[in-house]
Amino acid sequence: MSSGEIILILFVYLLFFGAKGVPALAQTLGKAVYQFKNASRDVQNEIMKSANDIRKQTEVRPDQLDIADTSPKQPVVTHTAASVTPESTDKDAPQA
């Protein structure tokens, strides 16, 4: 809403309810803004609480780690027999 529209609405309100109705309107608007701020603060606090709960649930504590058994369960294979073929060894050999 632009400032011109707000002034027009206030003028119409003043025509209908008179000067005595303006303080009541201001009080009602003040209460509405206060309640809106409280509601938004409550929603924000609830979101932060949920985020902290999720963070705590996914956090790994040192007592949960199994550090004692660090050896690999299966041997690590760096190359296989299929990767070494007679053709590849002949190419790498120096030519005489």
Helices and strands as residue ranges (DSSP letters): H 3-17, H 21-58, G 62-64, G 81-83, H 86-92
